[in-house]
Amino acid sequence: MEREEQYSADEDRLYSEDLHAKLKRWFEASEESSRDAFNKMERDVDYYDNKQLTQDEYDKLVARGQPPITVNLIRRKIDFLLGMEAQNRNDPKAYPRTPQDADSAEVATDALRYVADSNEYSYHRARAWKDILVAGVGGIEVMIKQSRRPPPGPVQKLGYLENNPDIIVKRTPWDRMWWDAHSCEPDFSDCRHRGLVLWMDADDAEDKYEDRKEILAATLNTGSRTDTYDDKPKLSAWCDSNRKRVRIVQCYWKEGDQCYWAEFTEAGILAAGESPWINTEGESEDPYIWRSAYVDRDNNRHGVVRDMIDPQDEVNKRRSKSLHLLTTNQIIAERGATDDPEETRRKAAQPDAYIEINPGLEFRIEQNNDLSAGQMTLLQHATAELEKMGPNASLQGNESNNSQSGRAIQAKQKGGLVELGPLLDHLRSMDREVFEKVWGRCKQFWQAPMFIRVTDRDDAPKFIGLNEPMIDPASGMQVGMRNEVAQTDIDLIIEESPDVATIEQEVWADLTQILPMLMQMPPHLQEFVVEASPYPPSRKRKLLEVLKGGNQQPDPAQVQKQQMIEQMQMRDANAEIGKKEASAAKDQAQAMKVMAEAGQGQPQEAQMTPMQQQIADVIAQLEARNLAADANVKDTRAELQRAQTFKTMREATEPPQVPQQDTGANR
């Protein structure tokens, strides 16, 4: 983005002290209201990471001789939900809003999946889902980055010297998010302002904001501190003087229908302007898609882990206490029963202890079995309570009843999903909004021709053209664009289907299911089913062509003529074979005659021997057969020529067959 574009929207007002004061007031109000909430979010994240004991608690347990045990049941629950997300990832699918956009919707689907795959959206989605479950807030940011790749040569000849920008989809860290303190909607739709907290090295910040170095220098001299939105490790609110790092707050807010943005520090505004992002409806917007699992009546946001904290603490403490009671004993003795009480205590803790006592004084060792059994009973109750939270045993398929059928287990798992319905709705809603913003960036910034790879199959197009120029062959001039992104209107649907790389795989999976049933239908129902199917338009046309070709009945007259021609051709071939056989037999007879004459010397013309007479008769018969075969071949070829002439004359006199056009009335 050029600096002139950043300052285009009323520069004096956007860099005024009044606006800076208002932005700081918004941020400080959000920081103050979220202080306790952020502390609890950090604790929830620590519990997932198995940091479930504070240092003070750990030191006390060690000093007491009690084992510091933690059994992390929270991570199991969250990891199961993360696994559900990985197994049920969905693909975006674009549907046309008008009949003219039917083919363009298919291209838009490929474009959206191309952006998702190139950004590894599934990875960022999984991390955002984890933030929502554990910390309680998470989300995605959709922006652009100018591509450094030069466009192809043919595209440059059309006047496009730069490639379309790359669309960036990435996760926003939960501990860098801040929002309107009065917002209470899980999707943050009621936020008047929100943004991110950024930490940068001072030299990097000076390079980025060259004309605002005095503001950065003034910020580095501030000494205010905070515990929220801090750098790692915990640092001052606006700067770290030792490492020369500065905190920069990014904010998007709306005034009427226009959205604005600014980046500021303690001392002033570093950059500001109108929001560069426009949605599919042409409205100004921010780049964030955020969600939270739950919101209480005080507008505090939290995740699934929050409800598991107390049962998890009880499990850890009762398990540690029970183990401590089992490994320790209580000693009851009168004063002076042993010479050294501390030595006696140490020996009593050993399994092979030998203790000498003074006679006449009471001394006994009490086992803590009753107390340990009570702790174990309470531990079982706490564990069972924790197991009921989040993904239950039915959903996880871990019930101990092995007599149930697989169908019964699936039914219980489906029932267990009901409890997770609100959370899964947040995830689906986030997906839809992400791809809506992605398509908005495509329409806004993809103006030059480009090609996206959609399949690796050798027998299918490997690239789909977007904004593909249409050239007039006569003039060589561009007369329009094919698949123009900016003019395509679509409706986005997030399908509940497995994640696939290309539409071809999706169509093939559907086709293999419906094809056996389709082939058993009459032709008129086949066409109706194909037209009603959700297949892409181009695939529908190809399938209908194949079905019509297979169902077309041949003309009986044409079949009869073809059979006559085939019979004549077979007779001609048989005649040729007979002619060749007769010629071969004649040659063989001639050879026999020559051999006979050679054996008896010169033949006498006046008188022939019986053998010579027999050979002459055979030759005469063969010559007659040869003449008859020649005549048969001539007759067959003449008849075949007459049939071909008759066919040509009939085709010339018949009116041409006009293909029936599909007007759509029978759909």
GUROKOL-222726 format. One line per field, with one value per residue (C-alpha): z, y, x. Coordinates in nm, 4 decimals. Layout:
<atoms>
pz c(Z, ...)
py c(Y, ...)
px c(X, ...)
</atoms>
This chain:
<atoms>
pz c(0.0000, -0.1007, 0.1614, -0.0437, -0.0237, 0.3537, 0.3963, 0.1459, 0.3977, 0.5710, 0.6860, 0.9312, 1.1256, 1.1191, 1.2668, 1.5152, 1.8895, 1.9504, 1.7527, 1.9241, 2.2634, 2.1652, 2.0357, 2.3559, 2.5634, 2.3752, 2.4191, 2.7871, 2.8588, 2.6868, 2.8726, 3.2102, 3.1600, 3.0336, 3.2945, 3.5111, 3.2089, 3.0490, 3.3698, 3.3764, 3.0057, 3.0741, 3.3598, 3.1334, 2.8732, 3.1452, 3.2633, 2.9089, 2.8982, 3.2277, 3.4343, 3.6974, 4.0160, 4.1073, 4.2347, 4.5859, 4.5823, 4.4514, 4.7232, 5.0004, 4.8783, 4.8594, 5.2084, 5.3432, 5.1810, 4.9659, 4.5996, 4.3553, 4.1169, 3.8244, 3.6069, 3.2987, 3.2025, 3.0391, 2.7548, 2.6675, 2.6316, 2.4205, 2.2015, 2.1240, 2.0049, 1.7992, 1.6450, 1.5572, 1.3736, 1.1781, 1.0718, 0.9712, 0.7701, 0.5053, 0.1606, 0.0353, -0.2567, -0.4610, -0.6069, -0.8757, -0.7980, -1.1621, -1.4465, -1.6260, -1.3367, -1.3441, -1.5001, -1.3080, -0.9768, -1.0577, -1.1273, -0.8052, -0.6095, -0.7565, -0.6735, -0.3094, -0.2647, -0.4314, -0.1748, 0.1117, -0.0034, -0.0780, 0.2741, 0.4500, 0.5915, 0.7702, 0.9863, 1.0839, 1.1364, 1.3769, 1.5795, 1.5950, 1.7042, 1.9844, 2.0984, 2.1073, 2.3141, 2.5597, 2.5974, 2.4861, 2.1925, 1.8571, 1.4935, 1.1438, 0.9534, 0.5733, 0.3997, 0.0820, -0.0036, -0.3320, -0.5353, -0.6492, -0.9278, -1.2767, -1.4847, -1.7866, -2.1172, -2.2896, -1.9944, -2.0086, -2.3777, -2.2754, -2.0566, -1.7156, -1.5743, -1.2238, -1.0962, -0.8888, -0.5155, -0.2994, -0.0542, 0.2967, 0.5474, 0.8906, 1.2560, 1.4948, 1.8341, 2.1128, 2.3478, 2.0921, 2.0372, 2.1934, 2.1348, 2.2403, 2.6155, 2.5622, 2.3049, 2.4113, 2.0896, 2.0374, 1.6793, 1.7809, 1.5388, 1.7846, 1.8166, 1.7363, 1.7385, 1.7651, 1.6696, 1.7532, 1.9792, 1.7988, 1.9377, 1.7107, 1.7445, 1.7453, 1.4304, 1.2380, 1.3509, 1.2395, 0.8956, 0.8608, 0.9942, 0.8596, 0.9016, 1.2603, 1.4289, 1.6879, 1.8064, 1.8417, 2.0332, 2.2701, 2.3244, 2.4169, 2.7021, 2.8603, 3.1858, 3.2264, 3.2899, 3.2423, 3.2880, 2.9792, 2.6113, 2.7339, 2.5424, 2.6446, 2.9099, 3.0947, 2.9926, 3.0138, 2.8544, 2.5605, 2.5360, 2.6499, 2.6933, 2.7419, 2.4180, 2.2355, 2.1583, 2.1214, 2.1467, 1.8607, 1.8794, 1.5621, 1.5554, 1.3062, 1.3725, 1.1868, 1.1371, 0.9572, 0.6572, 0.6336, 0.8183, 0.9198, 1.0577, 1.2603, 1.4219, 1.7281, 2.0360, 2.3640, 2.1985, 1.8822, 1.5642, 1.3331, 1.0325, 0.9530, 0.6664, 0.5259, 0.5452, 0.2216, 0.2525, 0.0763, 0.1099, -0.1662, -0.1268, -0.1807, 0.1855, 0.3853, 0.6494, 0.8733, 0.8011, 1.1181, 1.1671, 1.5423, 1.7582, 2.1290, 2.2882, 2.5680, 2.6946, 3.0479, 3.1540, 3.2440, 2.8829, 2.9927, 2.7310, 2.8186, 2.6691, 2.7487, 2.9887, 3.2347, 3.3638, 3.4053, 3.6311, 3.9684, 3.8975, 3.7672, 4.0849, 4.2956, 4.1010, 4.1424, 4.5135, 4.6181, 4.4240, 4.5807, 4.9284, 4.8931, 4.7890, 5.0756, 5.3286, 5.1970, 5.2293, 5.5761, 5.9257, 6.2452, 6.5654, 6.9047, 7.2009, 7.5548, 7.6160, 7.6522, 7.4773, 7.2383, 7.2904, 6.9618, 6.8243, 6.4905, 6.4303, 6.5226, 6.2692, 5.9892, 6.0728, 6.0876, 5.7279, 5.6151, 5.5166, 5.7164, 6.0147, 6.3535, 6.6452, 7.0090, 7.2755, 7.6463, 7.8486, 8.0335, 7.7980, 7.5308, 7.1668, 6.8593, 6.4849, 6.3253, 5.9550, 5.7473, 5.5430, 5.6287, 5.5354, 5.2131, 5.1161, 5.1698, 4.9517, 4.6784, 4.6863, 4.6485, 4.3746, 4.1778, 4.2069, 4.0894, 3.7960, 3.6945, 3.7085, 3.4874, 3.2409, 3.1937, 3.0745, 2.7109, 2.5006, 2.7108, 2.7134, 2.4590, 2.2118, 2.2604, 2.2308, 2.5663, 2.7453, 2.9337, 2.8030, 2.5425, 2.4617, 2.2598, 1.8827, 1.6571, 1.5488, 1.9110, 1.9749, 1.6653, 1.7817, 2.1219, 1.9588, 1.7445, 2.0567, 2.2284, 1.9464, 2.0521, 2.3513, 2.1200, 1.8778, 1.9818, 1.9560, 1.6151, 1.4971, 1.5844, 1.3796, 1.0744, 1.0988, 1.1117, 0.8006, 0.6063, 0.7013, 0.6180, 0.2645, 0.2156, 0.2960, 0.0707, -0.2197, -0.1411, -0.1729, -0.5015, -0.6483, -0.5214, -0.6073, -0.8754, -1.1854, -1.4064, -1.5906, -1.3902, -1.3941, -1.0956, -1.0778, -1.0005, -1.0743, -1.1415, -1.3800, -1.7219, -1.9071, -1.7603, -1.7770, -1.5279, -1.4982, -1.4836, -1.6261, -1.4292, -1.6044, -1.9201, -2.2179, -2.5196, -2.8403, -3.1703, -3.4350, -3.7103, -3.5382, -3.2724, -3.0148, -2.6722, -2.6790, -2.3253, -2.0425, -1.9612, -1.5920, -1.4822, -1.1034, -1.0314, -1.2150, -1.0621, -0.7913, -0.5907, -0.2766, -0.0476, 0.1064, 0.3516, 0.2843, 0.5468, 0.3383, 0.3539, 0.2476, -0.1138, -0.3296, -0.6435, -0.7657, -0.9867, -0.6774, -0.5308, -0.8535, -0.8905, -0.5374, -0.6038, -0.9475, -0.8239, -0.5823, -0.8251, -1.1484, -1.0714, -0.9927, -1.2931, -1.5441, -1.4317, -1.5000, -1.8252, -2.0456, -1.9525, -1.5801, -1.6340, -1.7808, -1.4987, -1.2268, -1.3852, -1.4205, -1.0555, -0.9275, -0.7625, -1.0190, -1.1772, -1.5039, -1.7261, -1.5824, -1.6275, -1.9980, -2.0532, -1.8627, -2.0568, -2.3875, -2.2863, -2.1760, -2.4926, -2.7101, -2.5306, -2.5409, -2.9109, -3.1227, -3.4788, -3.7950, -3.9167, -4.2854, -4.2209, -4.0350, -4.3293, -4.5848, -4.3722, -4.3433, -4.7249, -4.7843, -4.5323, -4.7022, -5.0457, -4.9093, -4.7598, -5.0986, -5.2738, -5.0263, -5.0723, -5.4515, -5.4264, -5.2083, -5.4620, -5.7484, -5.5630, -5.4788, -5.8463, -5.9646, -5.7127, -5.8236, -6.1913, -6.1146, -5.9301, -6.2294, -6.4716, -6.2495, -6.2503, -6.6337, -6.6673, -6.4304, -6.6284, -6.9582, -6.8078, -6.6924, -7.0363, -7.2715, -7.5473, -7.5732, -7.8946, -8.0415, -8.2159, -7.9205, -7.5389, -7.2653, -7.0132, -6.7453, -6.9754, -7.0713, -6.7041, -6.6322, -6.9313, -6.8056, -6.4601, -6.6108, -6.8225, -6.5174, -6.3175, -6.6000, -6.6105, -6.2329, -6.2614, -6.5369, -6.3254, -6.0187, -6.2259, -6.3468, -5.9899, -5.8628, -6.1444, -6.0731, -5.6965, -5.7471, -5.9926, -5.7431, -5.4626, -5.6832, -5.7605, -5.3860, -5.3083, -5.5881, -5.4566, -5.1048, -5.2314, -5.4366, -5.1424, -4.9040, -5.1583, -5.1938, -4.8206, -4.6202, -4.3738, -4.0112, -3.7861, -3.4291, -3.1679, -2.9500, -2.5739, -2.4900, -2.1221, -2.1358, -2.0423, -1.7398)
py c(0.0000, 0.3375, 0.6100, 0.8496, 0.6079, 0.5816, 0.9555, 1.0016, 1.0071, 1.3453, 1.3395, 1.6282, 1.4621, 1.1139, 1.2371, 1.4806, 1.4708, 1.4382, 1.1153, 0.9846, 1.0550, 0.8769, 0.5718, 0.5530, 0.5841, 0.2951, 0.0764, 0.1573, 0.0866, -0.2516, -0.3216, -0.2344, -0.4315, -0.7397, -0.7500, -1.0199, -1.2043, -1.2195, -1.3459, -1.6308, -1.6984, -1.7354, -1.9721, -2.1814, -2.2054, -2.3086, -2.5861, -2.7249, -2.7092, -2.9076, -2.6083, -2.6721, -2.5898, -2.2496, -2.2252, -2.1503, -2.4618, -2.6735, -2.5568, -2.6253, -2.9794, -3.0589, -2.9186, -3.1264, -3.4427, -3.4687, -3.5635, -3.2762, -3.4859, -3.3524, -3.5756, -3.3658, -3.4689, -3.1310, -3.1890, -3.5187, -3.3413, -3.0570, -3.2841, -3.4909, -3.1760, -3.0815, -3.4284, -3.3822, -3.0632, -3.2438, -3.5235, -3.2920, -3.0209, -2.8733, -2.7245, -2.4033, -2.4342, -2.1423, -2.1425, -1.8963, -1.6172, -1.5901, -1.8488, -1.6524, -1.7205, -2.1002, -2.1675, -1.8833, -2.0332, -2.3463, -2.1346, -1.9375, -2.2632, -2.3553, -2.0079, -2.0271, -2.3719, -2.2514, -1.9703, -2.2099, -2.4624, -2.2052, -2.0589, -2.3963, -2.2684, -2.5967, -2.5370, -2.1812, -2.2931, -2.5682, -2.3222, -2.0711, -2.3511, -2.4425, -2.0772, -2.0673, -2.3856, -2.3113, -1.9352, -1.8542, -1.6216, -1.6809, -1.5967, -1.5400, -1.2380, -1.2009, -0.9577, -0.9297, -0.9212, -0.7924, -1.0754, -1.0427, -1.2949, -1.1368, -1.2185, -1.4523, -1.3067, -1.3198, -1.1375, -0.8647, -0.8092, -0.7184, -0.4366, -0.6115, -0.5577, -0.6955, -1.0136, -1.0131, -0.9828, -1.2938, -1.3308, -1.4070, -1.6037, -1.6476, -1.6947, -1.4000, -1.4818, -1.4679, -1.2791, -0.9961, -0.9316, -0.6394, -0.5225, -0.2910, -0.3268, -0.3193, -0.6000, -0.9074, -1.1051, -1.4280, -1.3223, -0.9657, -0.8253, -0.5475, -0.4157, -0.0463, -0.0906, -0.3741, -0.4530, -0.6179, -0.5358, -0.5582, -0.5620, -0.4485, -0.3803, -0.0076, -0.0169, -0.2132, 0.0314, 0.3275, 0.1706, 0.1163, 0.4594, 0.6764, 1.0039, 0.9239, 0.8611, 1.1341, 0.9549, 0.6276, 0.8007, 0.9580, 0.6210, 0.4545, 0.7036, 0.6154, 0.4220, 0.3047, -0.0659, -0.3181, -0.6898, -0.7293, -0.7576, -0.7813, -0.9053, -1.2248, -1.2085, -0.9513, -0.6031, -0.2457, -0.1351, 0.0656, -0.0179, -0.2281, 0.0090, -0.2708, -0.4541, -0.1408, -0.2802, -0.0775, -0.1746, -0.0602, -0.0822, -0.1438, -0.0368, -0.0579, 0.1383, 0.2474, 0.5932, 0.5584, 0.3305, 0.3932, 0.1865, 0.3446, 0.2098, 0.3489, 0.2307, 0.4280, 0.4252, 0.6143, 0.9298, 0.9534, 0.8050, 0.6384, 0.5659, 0.5941, 0.5954, 0.4524, 0.0767, -0.0758, -0.3764, -0.3997, -0.6892, -0.8576, -0.5997, -0.3092, -0.2025, -0.1027, -0.3551, -0.4740, -0.7896, -0.9846, -1.2921, -1.3595, -1.5940, -1.6732, -1.9889, -1.8277, -1.4763, -1.4168, -1.1314, -0.9176, -0.9492, -1.1735, -1.4316, -1.7812, -2.1254, -2.4865, -2.5199, -2.2666, -2.5126, -2.7859, -2.5939, -2.6767, -3.0500, -3.0697, -2.9074, -3.1521, -3.4507, -3.3340, -3.2554, -3.5619, -3.7935, -3.6329, -3.6419, -4.0045, -4.1110, -3.9112, -4.0810, -4.4250, -4.3621, -4.1994, -4.3225, -4.1549, -4.2290, -4.2073, -4.2337, -4.1099, -3.8609, -4.0422, -4.3579, -4.3206, -4.1516, -3.9571, -3.8708, -3.7406, -4.0554, -4.2622, -4.0670, -4.1354, -4.5042, -4.5390, -4.4223, -4.7111, -5.0433, -5.2440, -5.0094, -5.1287, -4.9039, -4.9528, -4.8042, -4.7524, -5.0097, -4.9097, -4.6240, -4.6275, -4.6396, -4.7360, -4.6674, -4.5794, -4.6491, -4.3883, -4.6448, -4.5053, -4.1509, -4.2682, -4.4699, -4.1635, -3.9531, -4.2182, -4.2236, -3.8457, -3.8682, -4.1051, -3.8644, -3.5711, -3.7733, -3.8813, -3.5217, -3.4080, -3.6878, -3.5581, -3.2193, -3.1500, -3.4673, -3.7327, -4.1076, -4.1736, -3.9294, -4.0665, -4.4282, -4.5183, -4.6661, -4.9867, -5.1664, -5.3962, -5.5692, -5.2759, -5.3014, -5.0676, -4.9030, -4.8294, -4.6770, -4.4559, -4.3410, -4.2433, -4.0620, -3.8689, -3.7788, -3.6673, -3.4173, -3.2286, -3.0858, -2.9495, -2.7957, -2.4304, -2.4613, -2.6286, -2.3558, -2.0956, -2.2866, -2.3196, -1.9544, -1.8563, -2.0643, -1.8987, -1.5471, -1.6285, -1.7373, -1.4451, -1.2116, -1.4146, -1.3779, -1.0081, -0.9747, -1.1695, -0.9361, -0.6275, -0.7039, -0.9744, -0.7573, -0.8989, -1.2333, -1.5289, -1.9069, -2.1332, -2.5017, -2.7186, -3.0790, -3.3066, -3.5342, -3.5727, -3.5954, -3.2775, -2.9076, -2.8352, -2.4643, -2.2498, -1.8992, -1.6006, -1.2667, -1.4507, -1.2086, -1.2813, -1.1794, -1.1080, -1.3214, -1.0696, -0.7537, -0.9055, -0.6735, -0.7710, -0.7732, -0.8891, -1.1227, -1.4772, -1.5679, -1.2048, -1.2170, -0.8653, -0.9304, -1.2699, -1.2906, -1.6120, -1.7576, -1.9383, -2.2721, -2.4559, -2.8194, -3.0910, -3.3106, -3.4399, -3.2058, -3.2754, -3.1156, -3.0570, -3.0496, -3.3521, -3.5689, -3.4404, -3.5004, -3.8476, -3.9435, -3.8320, -3.9933, -4.3364, -4.3326, -4.2241, -4.3915, -4.7478, -4.6113, -4.3762, -4.6544, -4.8389, -4.5399, -4.4689, -4.1979, -3.9194, -3.9717, -3.9835, -3.6338, -3.5049, -3.6484, -3.5033, -3.1590, -3.1674, -3.2802, -3.0370, -3.1174, -2.8274, -2.7100, -2.8232, -3.1754, -3.1833, -3.1060, -3.3792, -3.6381, -3.5504, -3.5863, -3.9313, -4.0418, -3.9116, -4.0863, -4.4165, -4.3922, -4.2889, -4.5591, -4.6208, -4.5788, -4.9257, -4.8295, -4.7266, -5.0523, -5.2565, -5.0718, -5.1211, -5.4947, -5.5276, -5.3522, -5.5741, -5.8897, -5.7733, -5.6973, -6.0483, -6.2072, -6.0036, -6.1260, -6.4899, -6.4539, -6.3197, -6.6139, -6.8618, -6.6934, -6.7172, -7.0859, -7.1682, -6.9848, -7.1708, -7.5070, -7.4224, -7.3353, -7.6622, -7.8565, -7.6807, -7.7733, -8.1372, -8.1342, -7.9944, -8.2561, -8.5346, -8.4139, -8.3830, -8.7427, -8.8880, -8.6656, -8.4562, -8.5095, -8.6468, -8.4113, -8.6845, -8.9100, -8.8395, -9.0862, -9.1490, -8.9546, -8.6554, -8.6705, -8.6694, -8.3638, -8.1798, -8.2475, -8.1104, -7.7943, -7.7430, -7.7763, -7.5304, -7.2793, -7.3040, -7.2471, -6.9472, -6.7943, -6.8488, -6.6833, -6.3814, -6.3458, -6.3789, -6.1062, -5.8760, -5.9351, -5.8751, -5.5534, -5.4270, -5.5009, -5.3280, -5.0240, -5.0079, -5.0237, -4.7426, -4.5314, -4.5963, -4.4919, -4.1701, -4.0741, -4.1385, -3.9303, -3.6481, -3.6466, -3.6733, -3.3440, -3.2801, -3.3796, -3.0696, -3.1446, -3.0690, -2.7725, -2.7935, -2.4906, -2.5767, -2.6345, -2.9994, -2.9348)
px c(0.0000, 0.1421, 0.1884, -0.0253, -0.3181, -0.2824, -0.3155, -0.5972, -0.8858, -0.8812, -0.5187, -0.5515, -0.8337, -0.6820, -0.3536, -0.5050, -0.4445, -0.8184, -0.8379, -0.5244, -0.6770, -0.9993, -0.8130, -0.6073, -0.9229, -1.0852, -0.7792, -0.7301, -1.0981, -1.0664, -0.7422, -0.8912, -1.2135, -1.0295, -0.7538, -0.9132, -1.0494, -0.7049, -0.5493, -0.8014, -0.7435, -0.3717, -0.4494, -0.6764, -0.4016, -0.1534, -0.3860, -0.4001, -0.0187, -0.0051, 0.1062, -0.1592, 0.0351, 0.1672, 0.5223, 0.3948, 0.1715, 0.4565, 0.6973, 0.4409, 0.3746, 0.7442, 0.8055, 0.5172, 0.6495, 0.3389, 0.3956, 0.3081, 0.0963, -0.1073, -0.3263, -0.4077, -0.7623, -0.8302, -0.5863, -0.7572, -1.0901, -0.9542, -0.7431, -1.0530, -1.2334, -0.9285, -0.9367, -1.3040, -1.2136, -0.9406, -1.1801, -1.4667, -1.2962, -1.5202, -1.4724, -1.6333, -1.8704, -2.0004, -2.3518, -2.4639, -2.7069, -2.8161, -2.8264, -2.5548, -2.3151, -2.3568, -2.0159, -1.8506, -1.9613, -1.7643, -1.4557, -1.5151, -1.5213, -1.1833, -1.0495, -1.1612, -1.0102, -0.6908, -0.6601, -0.7359, -0.4757, -0.2055, -0.2434, -0.2805, -0.6076, -0.6760, -0.3662, -0.4656, -0.8257, -0.7146, -0.5058, -0.7908, -1.0283, -0.7880, -0.7761, -1.1559, -1.1779, -0.8956, -0.8594, -1.2124, -1.1326, -0.9675, -0.9971, -0.8613, -0.7313, -0.7707, -0.5355, -0.3271, 0.0419, 0.1749, 0.3216, 0.6834, 0.6415, 0.6343, 0.3256, 0.3588, 0.4734, 0.1318, -0.0224, 0.2440, 0.1665, -0.1889, -0.0565, -0.0541, 0.2949, 0.2236, 0.0673, -0.2480, -0.1681, -0.1603, -0.4488, -0.3203, -0.5304, -0.3739, -0.4618, -0.4704, -0.3078, -0.5652, -0.3291, -0.2884, -0.6590, -0.8446, -1.2009, -1.4799, -1.5345, -1.9139, -1.9218, -2.1202, -2.1815, -1.9827, -1.9001, -1.7953, -2.0541, -2.1453, -1.7879, -1.7488, -1.3716, -1.1231, -0.7672, -0.4366, -0.1423, 0.1923, 0.5458, 0.8298, 1.2000, 1.2705, 1.4852, 1.2193, 0.9534, 1.1687, 1.2121, 0.8378, 0.7367, 1.0192, 0.8342, 0.7209, 1.0543, 0.9941, 0.6779, 0.8689, 1.1480, 0.8955, 0.7281, 1.0581, 1.0912, 0.7566, 0.7571, 0.3985, 0.3443, 0.0644, -0.0033, -0.2217, -0.1160, 0.2435, 0.5432, 0.7193, 0.8562, 0.6470, 0.7550, 0.6381, 0.3153, 0.4454, 0.8149, 1.1092, 1.3997, 1.6531, 1.5745, 1.4579, 1.1141, 0.7989, 0.4336, 0.2109, -0.1675, -0.3650, -0.7300, -1.0179, -1.3356, -1.6476, -1.7918, -2.1218, -2.0727, -1.6978, -1.4388, -1.1061, -0.7787, -0.4895, -0.1666, -0.0584, 0.1626, 0.1676, 0.3046, 0.0950, -0.0497, 0.2001, -0.0248, -0.3953, -0.6424, -0.9614, -0.9887, -0.8564, -1.0879, -1.4260, -1.6694, -1.8693, -2.1464, -1.9068, -1.9054, -1.5982, -1.4894, -1.2045, -0.9992, -1.0901, -1.3091, -1.3221, -1.5249, -1.5544, -1.6915, -1.8951, -1.9730, -2.1054, -2.3321, -2.0308, -1.9071, -1.6206, -1.5284, -1.4102, -1.3706, -1.4529, -1.1583, -1.3033, -1.5654, -1.3046, -1.0663, -1.2278, -1.2793, -0.9222, -0.7884, -0.9886, -0.8555, -0.4969, -0.5223, -0.7207, -0.4924, -0.1851, -0.3423, -0.4510, -0.1031, 0.0455, -0.1827, -0.0925, 0.2808, 0.2776, 0.1898, 0.0741, 0.2673, 0.0948, 0.3339, 0.3830, 0.6576, 0.9893, 0.8694, 1.1656, 1.4988, 1.4898, 1.1387, 1.2671, 1.4731, 1.1699, 0.9572, 1.2048, 1.2277, 0.8485, 0.8272, 1.0501, 0.8881, 1.1474, 1.1661, 1.3016, 1.2098, 1.3170, 1.0906, 1.1318, 0.9351, 0.6219, 0.5302, 0.2580, 0.3747, 0.1706, 0.1652, -0.1695, -0.2319, -0.4242, -0.6148, -0.9585, -0.8596, -0.6956, -1.0037, -1.2223, -0.9956, -1.0040, -1.3853, -1.4008, -1.1368, -1.3572, -1.6513, -1.4366, -1.3011, -1.6517, -1.7727, -1.4876, -1.5554, -1.9105, -1.7832, -1.7048, -1.6848, -1.8559, -1.7896, -2.0655, -1.9186, -1.5681, -1.6863, -1.5253, -1.8247, -1.7540, -2.0640, -1.9103, -2.2403, -2.3696, -2.3784, -2.1872, -2.5127, -2.6045, -2.2627, -2.2973, -2.6405, -2.4991, -2.2089, -2.4537, -2.6498, -2.3300, -2.2698, -2.5825, -2.3941, -2.1255, -2.3758, -2.3220, -1.9439, -1.9584, -2.1969, -1.9326, -1.6757, -1.9025, -1.9985, -1.6317, -1.5575, -1.8355, -1.7244, -1.3615, -1.4443, -1.6811, -1.3928, -1.1613, -1.4035, -1.4345, -1.0547, -1.0670, -1.3291, -1.1491, -0.7861, -0.7803, -0.8116, -0.5331, -0.5469, -0.4233, -0.4374, -0.4903, -0.4031, -0.7029, -0.6016, -0.3060, -0.4928, -0.3315, -0.6634, -0.8140, -0.7234, -0.4512, -0.5276, -0.8396, -0.8200, -0.9518, -1.0064, -0.9016, -0.8891, -1.1118, -0.9307, -1.1064, -0.9253, -0.9954, -0.8709, -0.6448, -0.8054, -0.9401, -1.3197, -1.3913, -1.2940, -1.3913, -1.4472, -1.4221, -1.3968, -1.5205, -1.8484, -1.9263, -2.1925, -2.2098, -2.3610, -2.1194, -2.2109, -1.9850, -2.0633, -2.0568, -1.8290, -1.4719, -1.1967, -1.0909, -0.8251, -1.0326, -1.3904, -1.3129, -1.2694, -1.5944, -1.7892, -1.6405, -1.7433, -2.1022, -2.1114, -2.0026, -2.2965, -2.5682, -2.4504, -2.5788, -2.9253, -2.9137, -2.8476, -3.1645, -3.3911, -3.5776, -3.4193, -3.6635, -3.6001, -3.2239, -3.2278, -3.4503, -3.2233, -2.9092, -3.0680, -3.1809, -2.8409, -2.5948, -2.3222, -2.1325, -2.2954, -2.0081, -2.0253, -2.4029, -2.3702, -2.1106, -2.3168, -2.6326, -2.4455, -2.3240, -2.6719, -2.8399, -2.5818, -2.6361, -3.0181, -3.0523, -3.2319, -3.0903, -3.3042, -3.4320, -3.3842, -3.0270, -2.9657, -3.1074, -2.8922, -2.5843, -2.6566, -2.6963, -2.3663, -2.1919, -2.3339, -2.2150, -1.8721, -1.8581, -1.9590, -1.6903, -1.4324, -1.5423, -1.5212, -1.1703, -1.0733, -1.2203, -1.0342, -0.7055, -0.7649, -0.8415, -0.5335, -0.3193, -0.4626, -0.3979, -0.0381, 0.0010, -0.1419, 0.0911, 0.3812, 0.2738, 0.2507, 0.6015, 0.7382, 0.5658, 0.7068, 1.0522, 1.0389, 0.9341, 1.1376, 0.9788, 0.6019, 0.4527, 0.1944, 0.0012, -0.0548, -0.0800, -0.0326, -0.3187, -0.1343, -0.0908, -0.4571, -0.5575, -0.3413, -0.4872, -0.8420, -0.7571, -0.6099, -0.9225, -1.1478, -0.9381, -0.9409, -1.3193, -1.3451, -1.1111, -1.3260, -1.6383, -1.4750, -1.3766, -1.7319, -1.8663, -1.6281, -1.7330, -2.1031, -2.0560, -1.8626, -2.1214, -2.4026, -2.2056, -2.1531, -2.5272, -2.6064, -2.3611, -2.5125, -2.8642, -2.7584, -2.5976, -2.9055, -3.1395, -2.9318, -2.9231, -3.3033, -3.3825, -3.4137, -3.1275, -3.1797, -3.1917, -3.0752, -3.3384, -3.2416, -3.2838, -3.4993, -3.5150, -3.8915, -3.8559, -3.6417)
</atoms>
